[in-house]
């Protein structure tokens, strides 16, 4: 077990001692945005879920309409390689200029395996292929998740 401190996009810290059960990513060089998910089990038996969305878009305007209302901009970096299809269609932003989007990071605590599985569901209660992959990896490490996730009884 290790001491872990996770910080969400609002600066809120979640501190615990635990073991990482899974860490998965959808990152591919050709994708302008991707998701990363990590799951830990704490020494007290809780589950901690960290979800991060990262972006590679380069905007010419800090308030581009393609930037969501809860997204925070920052000066562009070398990693912001995809021109925004709205404000930077032709990729004409000079090096060292423009805006990128800060990573969005959420950290949630689940008291049990059922709540962890529910936290990873879409709003309609289904699970994405990515969530299914993460839960399958977690179930290999954790019996409680395995019992709920890998064995489904239908009436």
C-alpha positions in Angstrom: 0.0 0.0 0.0 1.1 3.5 -0.7 0.1 7.0 0.5 -1.7 8.8 -2.3 -3.0 12.3 -2.7 -5.2 13.1 -5.7 -6.3 16.6 -6.7 -9.4 17.3 -8.7 -9.9 20.1 -11.2 -11.2 22.4 -8.4 -8.1 21.9 -6.2 -9.9 19.5 -3.8 -7.5 16.9 -2.3 -8.4 13.3 -1.6 -5.8 11.6 0.6 -5.6 7.9 1.5 -3.4 4.9 1.8 -4.2 2.2 -0.7 -3.4 -0.1 -3.6 -3.9 0.8 -7.3 -6.2 -1.8 -8.9 -6.3 -0.4 -12.4 -5.0 2.4 -14.6 -6.4 2.6 -18.2 -6.3 5.2 -20.9 -7.9 5.8 -24.3 -4.9 8.0 -25.5 -3.8 7.6 -29.0 -1.6 10.0 -30.9 -4.3 10.7 -33.5 -6.9 11.6 -30.9 -7.4 15.2 -30.0 -8.9 14.2 -26.6 -8.8 11.1 -24.4 -9.8 9.7 -21.0 -7.7 8.1 -18.3 -9.2 6.2 -15.3 -7.5 4.9 -12.2 -9.1 2.8 -9.4 -7.6 2.3 -6.0 -8.7 0.3 -2.9 -8.0 2.0 0.3 -6.7 0.4 3.5 -10.2 1.0 5.0 -11.9 -0.9 2.1 -13.2 2.1 0.1 -12.7 2.5 -3.6 -11.3 5.7 -5.1 -12.0 6.5 -8.7 -10.0 9.1 -10.6 -11.2 10.2 -14.0 -9.3 12.6 -16.2 -10.1 14.0 -19.6 -7.2 15.6 -21.6 -7.2 17.7 -24.7 -4.8 18.6 -27.6 -6.9 21.3 -29.2 -5.2 24.7 -29.9 -7.6 27.6 -29.9 -7.0 31.2 -31.2 -9.6 32.6 -28.8 -9.7 32.1 -25.1 -13.5 32.1 -25.2 -14.1 29.9 -28.3 -17.6 28.6 -28.4 -16.2 25.0 -28.6 -14.8 25.4 -25.1 -17.3 24.1 -22.7 -18.7 26.3 -19.9 -16.8 24.4 -17.2 -13.6 24.0 -19.1 -10.6 26.2 -18.1 -8.2 27.6 -20.7 -4.5 28.0 -20.4 -1.7 29.3 -22.7 -1.2 26.7 -25.4 1.7 24.2 -25.1 3.6 22.1 -27.7 1.2 19.3 -26.9 -1.8 21.3 -28.2 -1.4 20.1 -31.8 -4.9 19.8 -33.1 -6.4 23.0 -34.6 -9.8 23.8 -33.2 -12.4 23.2 -35.9 -14.2 26.4 -35.0 -11.7 29.2 -34.2 -8.5 27.7 -35.7 -9.7 25.7 -38.7 -6.5 26.3 -40.7 -4.0 25.9 -37.9 -2.6 29.3 -38.3 -1.7 30.0 -34.7 1.9 31.0 -34.2 4.1 28.8 -32.0 3.9 30.0 -28.4 0.5 31.6 -29.0 -3.1 30.4 -28.6 -5.0 28.6 -25.9 -5.3 25.0 -24.7 -7.7 23.4 -22.3 -6.8 22.3 -18.8 -7.3 18.6 -18.0 -10.6 17.9 -16.3 -10.1 15.7 -13.3 -12.8 14.1 -11.1 -12.2 12.1 -7.9 -14.9 10.1 -6.3 -15.0 7.7 -3.3 -17.2 4.6 -3.3 -17.9 2.8 0.0 -18.4 -0.6 -1.8 -18.1 -2.4 -5.1 -21.7 -1.7 -6.1 -21.2 2.0 -5.7 -17.9 1.9 -7.7 -19.7 0.1 -10.6 -22.5 2.6 -10.4 -20.0 5.5 -10.5 -18.6 4.2 -13.7 -22.0 3.9 -15.5 -23.3 6.4 -18.1 -26.3 8.5 -17.0 -28.7 5.9 -18.5 -27.1 3.2 -16.3 -25.2 1.4 -19.1 -21.4 1.1 -19.3 -19.2 2.2 -22.1 -16.7 -0.2 -23.6 -14.0 1.7 -21.8 -15.7 1.4 -18.4 -16.3 -2.3 -19.0 -12.6 -2.8 -19.7 -11.6 -0.9 -16.5 -14.1 -2.9 -14.4 -12.8 -6.2 -15.9 -9.2 -5.3 -14.9 -10.4 -4.3 -11.4 -12.3 -7.5 -11.1 -9.1 -9.5 -11.6 -7.7 -7.7 -8.5 -10.7 -7.5 -6.3 -13.2 -10.3 -5.3 -16.0 -8.0 -4.4 -16.0 -6.3 -7.8 -15.5 -9.7 -9.5 -18.6 -11.1 -7.8 -20.8 -8.2 -8.9 -19.3 -7.4 -12.3 -18.2 -10.7 -13.8 -21.3 -12.8 -12.8 -24.6 -11.4 -13.9 -27.9 -13.1 -13.0 -30.9 -12.3 -15.2 -34.5 -13.3 -14.3 
